[in-house]
Amino acid sequence: MVKRKINRRVRPSGDGMVFSTQPGWQPAASEDDSVVERAPHEETLYVSLDRKQRAGKPVTVVEGYTASGMELLQLGKELKTQCGAGGAVKEGVILVQGDHREKVIDVLVKKGFKIKRKGG
């Protein structure tokens, strides 16, 4: 006999509303949905090249981004895509494999960040 897979999806809203036919209906806004307004790109990001504890392989490091974890992951993904390289986001630091300092700085300047180079 084949067992059926149980769908155990966790839904973010507990009301179960999927669709409403009532014209002009708007969902009630909760306090959790409020967006925190902050000045765009206030902080200074530091871009450097690191080879320590990586068997001599270069890694471009971006430090100093203090936004939420999700925004940090999105910025990391965008930088890795623009450079065509792999990497990771660990402990508030974006790591891009290879020496891509110039590309990373160009992308961040276009997004409006203040940039400082660290190291050589």
MODELLER restraints for C-alpha pairs under 7 A, 6 or more apart:
rsr = mdl.restraints
at = mdl.atoms
rsr.add(forms.Gaussian(group=physical.xy_distance, feature=features.Distance(at['CA:41:A'], at['CA:112:A']), mean=6.49, stdev=0.5))
rsr.add(forms.Gaussian(group=physical.xy_distance, feature=features.Distance(at['CA:41:A'], at['CA:113:A']), mean=5.28, stdev=0.5))
rsr.add(forms.Gaussian(group=physical.xy_distance, feature=features.Distance(at['CA:43:A'], at['CA:65:A']), mean=6.82, stdev=0.5))
rsr.add(forms.Gaussian(group=physical.xy_distance, feature=features.Distance(at['CA:43:A'], at['CA:114:A']), mean=6.92, stdev=0.5))
rsr.add(forms.Gaussian(group=physical.xy_distance, feature=features.Distance(at['CA:44:A'], at['CA:64:A']), mean=6.44, stdev=0.5))
rsr.add(forms.Gaussian(group=physical.xy_distance, feature=features.Distance(at['CA:44:A'], at['CA:113:A']), mean=6.75, stdev=0.5))
rsr.add(forms.Gaussian(group=physical.xy_distance, feature=features.Distance(at['CA:44:A'], at['CA:114:A']), mean=4.82, stdev=0.5))
rsr.add(forms.Gaussian(group=physical.xy_distance, feature=features.Distance(at['CA:44:A'], at['CA:115:A']), mean=5.70, stdev=0.5))
rsr.add(forms.Gaussian(group=physical.xy_distance, feature=features.Distance(at['CA:45:A'], at['CA:62:A']), mean=6.59, stdev=0.5))
rsr.add(forms.Gaussian(group=physical.xy_distance, feature=features.Distance(at['CA:45:A'], at['CA:63:A']), mean=5.70, stdev=0.5))
rsr.add(forms.Gaussian(group=physical.xy_distance, feature=features.Distance(at['CA:45:A'], at['CA:64:A']), mean=4.87, stdev=0.5))
rsr.add(forms.Gaussian(group=physical.xy_distance, feature=features.Distance(at['CA:45:A'], at['CA:65:A']), mean=6.20, stdev=0.5))
rsr.add(forms.Gaussian(group=physical.xy_distance, feature=features.Distance(at['CA:45:A'], at['CA:114:A']), mean=6.19, stdev=0.5))
rsr.add(forms.Gaussian(group=physical.xy_distance, feature=features.Distance(at['CA:45:A'], at['CA:115:A']), mean=5.05, stdev=0.5))
rsr.add(forms.Gaussian(group=physical.xy_distance, feature=features.Distance(at['CA:45:A'], at['CA:116:A']), mean=6.28, stdev=0.5))
rsr.add(forms.Gaussian(group=physical.xy_distance, feature=features.Distance(at['CA:46:A'], at['CA:62:A']), mean=5.64, stdev=0.5))
rsr.add(forms.Gaussian(group=physical.xy_distance, feature=features.Distance(at['CA:46:A'], at['CA:63:A']), mean=5.12, stdev=0.5))
rsr.add(forms.Gaussian(group=physical.xy_distance, feature=features.Distance(at['CA:46:A'], at['CA:64:A']), mean=6.18, stdev=0.5))
rsr.add(forms.Gaussian(group=physical.xy_distance, feature=features.Distance(at['CA:46:A'], at['CA:115:A']), mean=5.99, stdev=0.5))
rsr.add(forms.Gaussian(group=physical.xy_distance, feature=features.Distance(at['CA:46:A'], at['CA:116:A']), mean=4.96, stdev=0.5))
rsr.add(forms.Gaussian(group=physical.xy_distance, feature=features.Distance(at['CA:46:A'], at['CA:117:A']), mean=5.69, stdev=0.5))
rsr.add(forms.Gaussian(group=physical.xy_distance, feature=features.Distance(at['CA:46:A'], at['CA:118:A']), mean=6.16, stdev=0.5))
rsr.add(forms.Gaussian(group=physical.xy_distance, feature=features.Distance(at['CA:47:A'], at['CA:61:A']), mean=5.65, stdev=0.5))
rsr.add(forms.Gaussian(group=physical.xy_distance, feature=features.Distance(at['CA:47:A'], at['CA:62:A']), mean=4.68, stdev=0.5))
rsr.add(forms.Gaussian(group=physical.xy_distance, feature=features.Distance(at['CA:47:A'], at['CA:63:A']), mean=6.60, stdev=0.5))
rsr.add(forms.Gaussian(group=physical.xy_distance, feature=features.Distance(at['CA:47:A'], at['CA:101:A']), mean=6.79, stdev=0.5))
rsr.add(forms.Gaussian(group=physical.xy_distance, feature=features.Distance(at['CA:47:A'], at['CA:116:A']), mean=6.37, stdev=0.5))
rsr.add(forms.Gaussian(group=physical.xy_distance, feature=features.Distance(at['CA:47:A'], at['CA:117:A']), mean=5.02, stdev=0.5))
rsr.add(forms.Gaussian(group=physical.xy_distance, feature=features.Distance(at['CA:47:A'], at['CA:118:A']), mean=5.86, stdev=0.5))
rsr.add(forms.Gaussian(group=physical.xy_distance, feature=features.Distance(at['CA:48:A'], at['CA:60:A']), mean=5.83, stdev=0.5))
rsr.add(forms.Gaussian(group=physical.xy_distance, feature=features.Distance(at['CA:48:A'], at['CA:61:A']), mean=5.22, stdev=0.5))
rsr.add(forms.Gaussian(group=physical.xy_distance, feature=features.Distance(at['CA:48:A'], at['CA:62:A']), mean=6.70, stdev=0.5))
rsr.add(forms.Gaussian(group=physical.xy_distance, feature=features.Distance(at['CA:48:A'], at['CA:117:A']), mean=5.96, stdev=0.5))
rsr.add(forms.Gaussian(group=physical.xy_distance, feature=features.Distance(at['CA:48:A'], at['CA:118:A']), mean=4.86, stdev=0.5))
rsr.add(forms.Gaussian(group=physical.xy_distance, feature=features.Distance(at['CA:48:A'], at['CA:119:A']), mean=6.03, stdev=0.5))
rsr.add(forms.Gaussian(group=physical.xy_distance, feature=features.Distance(at['CA:49:A'], at['CA:58:A']), mean=6.49, stdev=0.5))
rsr.add(forms.Gaussian(group=physical.xy_distance, feature=features.Distance(at['CA:49:A'], at['CA:59:A']), mean=5.70, stdev=0.5))
rsr.add(forms.Gaussian(group=physical.xy_distance, feature=features.Distance(at['CA:49:A'], at['CA:60:A']), mean=4.66, stdev=0.5))
rsr.add(forms.Gaussian(group=physical.xy_distance, feature=features.Distance(at['CA:49:A'], at['CA:61:A']), mean=5.95, stdev=0.5))
rsr.add(forms.Gaussian(group=physical.xy_distance, feature=features.Distance(at['CA:49:A'], at['CA:99:A']), mean=6.76, stdev=0.5))
rsr.add(forms.Gaussian(group=physical.xy_distance, feature=features.Distance(at['CA:50:A'], at['CA:58:A']), mean=5.75, stdev=0.5))
rsr.add(forms.Gaussian(group=physical.xy_distance, feature=features.Distance(at['CA:50:A'], at['CA:59:A']), mean=5.25, stdev=0.5))
rsr.add(forms.Gaussian(group=physical.xy_distance, feature=features.Distance(at['CA:50:A'], at['CA:60:A']), mean=6.35, stdev=0.5))
rsr.add(forms.Gaussian(group=physical.xy_distance, feature=features.Distance(at['CA:50:A'], at['CA:61:A']), mean=6.79, stdev=0.5))
rsr.add(forms.Gaussian(group=physical.xy_distance, feature=features.Distance(at['CA:51:A'], at['CA:57:A']), mean=5.62, stdev=0.5))
rsr.add(forms.Gaussian(group=physical.xy_distance, feature=features.Distance(at['CA:51:A'], at['CA:58:A']), mean=4.91, stdev=0.5))
rsr.add(forms.Gaussian(group=physical.xy_distance, feature=features.Distance(at['CA:51:A'], at['CA:59:A']), mean=6.37, stdev=0.5))
rsr.add(forms.Gaussian(group=physical.xy_distance, feature=features.Distance(at['CA:58:A'], at['CA:97:A']), mean=6.74, stdev=0.5))
rsr.add(forms.Gaussian(group=physical.xy_distance, feature=features.Distance(at['CA:58:A'], at['CA:98:A']), mean=5.00, stdev=0.5))
rsr.add(forms.Gaussian(group=physical.xy_distance, feature=features.Distance(at['CA:58:A'], at['CA:99:A']), mean=5.81, stdev=0.5))
rsr.add(forms.Gaussian(group=physical.xy_distance, feature=features.Distance(at['CA:59:A'], at['CA:95:A']), mean=6.36, stdev=0.5))
rsr.add(forms.Gaussian(group=physical.xy_distance, feature=features.Distance(at['CA:59:A'], at['CA:96:A']), mean=5.70, stdev=0.5))
rsr.add(forms.Gaussian(group=physical.xy_distance, feature=features.Distance(at['CA:59:A'], at['CA:97:A']), mean=4.68, stdev=0.5))
rsr.add(forms.Gaussian(group=physical.xy_distance, feature=features.Distance(at['CA:59:A'], at['CA:98:A']), mean=4.85, stdev=0.5))
rsr.add(forms.Gaussian(group=physical.xy_distance, feature=features.Distance(at['CA:59:A'], at['CA:99:A']), mean=6.04, stdev=0.5))
rsr.add(forms.Gaussian(group=physical.xy_distance, feature=features.Distance(at['CA:60:A'], at['CA:95:A']), mean=5.77, stdev=0.5))
rsr.add(forms.Gaussian(group=physical.xy_distance, feature=features.Distance(at['CA:60:A'], at['CA:96:A']), mean=5.05, stdev=0.5))
rsr.add(forms.Gaussian(group=physical.xy_distance, feature=features.Distance(at['CA:60:A'], at['CA:97:A']), mean=6.29, stdev=0.5))
rsr.add(forms.Gaussian(group=physical.xy_distance, feature=features.Distance(at['CA:60:A'], at['CA:98:A']), mean=6.21, stdev=0.5))
rsr.add(forms.Gaussian(group=physical.xy_distance, feature=features.Distance(at['CA:60:A'], at['CA:99:A']), mean=5.66, stdev=0.5))
rsr.add(forms.Gaussian(group=physical.xy_distance, feature=features.Distance(at['CA:60:A'], at['CA:100:A']), mean=6.08, stdev=0.5))
rsr.add(forms.Gaussian(group=physical.xy_distance, feature=features.Distance(at['CA:60:A'], at['CA:101:A']), mean=6.11, stdev=0.5))
rsr.add(forms.Gaussian(group=physical.xy_distance, feature=features.Distance(at['CA:61:A'], at['CA:93:A']), mean=6.87, stdev=0.5))
rsr.add(forms.Gaussian(group=physical.xy_distance, feature=features.Distance(at['CA:61:A'], at['CA:94:A']), mean=5.80, stdev=0.5))
rsr.add(forms.Gaussian(group=physical.xy_distance, feature=features.Distance(at['CA:61:A'], at['CA:95:A']), mean=4.84, stdev=0.5))
rsr.add(forms.Gaussian(group=physical.xy_distance, feature=features.Distance(at['CA:61:A'], at['CA:96:A']), mean=6.54, stdev=0.5))
rsr.add(forms.Gaussian(group=physical.xy_distance, feature=features.Distance(at['CA:62:A'], at['CA:93:A']), mean=5.85, stdev=0.5))
rsr.add(forms.Gaussian(group=physical.xy_distance, feature=features.Distance(at['CA:62:A'], at['CA:94:A']), mean=5.05, stdev=0.5))
rsr.add(forms.Gaussian(group=physical.xy_distance, feature=features.Distance(at['CA:62:A'], at['CA:95:A']), mean=6.59, stdev=0.5))
rsr.add(forms.Gaussian(group=physical.xy_distance, feature=features.Distance(at['CA:63:A'], at['CA:93:A']), mean=5.07, stdev=0.5))
rsr.add(forms.Gaussian(group=physical.xy_distance, feature=features.Distance(at['CA:63:A'], at['CA:94:A']), mean=6.71, stdev=0.5))
rsr.add(forms.Gaussian(group=physical.xy_distance, feature=features.Distance(at['CA:65:A'], at['CA:92:A']), mean=6.98, stdev=0.5))
rsr.add(forms.Gaussian(group=physical.xy_distance, feature=features.Distance(at['CA:73:A'], at['CA:89:A']), mean=6.50, stdev=0.5))
rsr.add(forms.Gaussian(group=physical.xy_distance, feature=features.Distance(at['CA:76:A'], at['CA:89:A']), mean=6.47, stdev=0.5))
rsr.add(forms.Gaussian(group=physical.xy_distance, feature=features.Distance(at['CA:76:A'], at['CA:94:A']), mean=5.74, stdev=0.5))
rsr.add(forms.Gaussian(group=physical.xy_distance, feature=features.Distance(at['CA:79:A'], at['CA:104:A']), mean=6.36, stdev=0.5))
rsr.add(forms.Gaussian(group=physical.xy_distance, feature=features.Distance(at['CA:80:A'], at['CA:86:A']), mean=5.93, stdev=0.5))
rsr.add(forms.Gaussian(group=physical.xy_distance, feature=features.Distance(at['CA:80:A'], at['CA:87:A']), mean=6.63, stdev=0.5))
rsr.add(forms.Gaussian(group=physical.xy_distance, feature=features.Distance(at['CA:80:A'], at['CA:96:A']), mean=6.10, stdev=0.5))
rsr.add(forms.Gaussian(group=physical.xy_distance, feature=features.Distance(at['CA:83:A'], at['CA:100:A']), mean=6.70, stdev=0.5))
rsr.add(forms.Gaussian(group=physical.xy_distance, feature=features.Distance(at['CA:83:A'], at['CA:103:A']), mean=6.55, stdev=0.5))
rsr.add(forms.Gaussian(group=physical.xy_distance, feature=features.Distance(at['CA:85:A'], at['CA:96:A']), mean=6.61, stdev=0.5))
rsr.add(forms.Gaussian(group=physical.xy_distance, feature=features.Distance(at['CA:85:A'], at['CA:97:A']), mean=5.92, stdev=0.5))
rsr.add(forms.Gaussian(group=physical.xy_distance, feature=features.Distance(at['CA:86:A'], at['CA:96:A']), mean=6.01, stdev=0.5))
rsr.add(forms.Gaussian(group=physical.xy_distance, feature=features.Distance(at['CA:86:A'], at['CA:97:A']), mean=5.48, stdev=0.5))
rsr.add(forms.Gaussian(group=physical.xy_distance, feature=features.Distance(at['CA:87:A'], at['CA:95:A']), mean=5.18, stdev=0.5))
rsr.add(forms.Gaussian(group=physical.xy_distance, feature=features.Distance(at['CA:87:A'], at['CA:96:A']), mean=4.32, stdev=0.5))
rsr.add(forms.Gaussian(group=physical.xy_distance, feature=features.Distance(at['CA:87:A'], at['CA:97:A']), mean=5.19, stdev=0.5))
rsr.add(forms.Gaussian(group=physical.xy_distance, feature=features.Distance(at['CA:88:A'], at['CA:94:A']), mean=6.11, stdev=0.5))
rsr.add(forms.Gaussian(group=physical.xy_distance, feature=features.Distance(at['CA:88:A'], at['CA:95:A']), mean=5.13, stdev=0.5))
rsr.add(forms.Gaussian(group=physical.xy_distance, feature=features.Distance(at['CA:88:A'], at['CA:96:A']), mean=6.69, stdev=0.5))
rsr.add(forms.Gaussian(group=physical.xy_distance, feature=features.Distance(at['CA:89:A'], at['CA:95:A']), mean=6.02, stdev=0.5))
rsr.add(forms.Gaussian(group=physical.xy_distance, feature=features.Distance(at['CA:105:A'], at['CA:115:A']), mean=6.97, stdev=0.5))
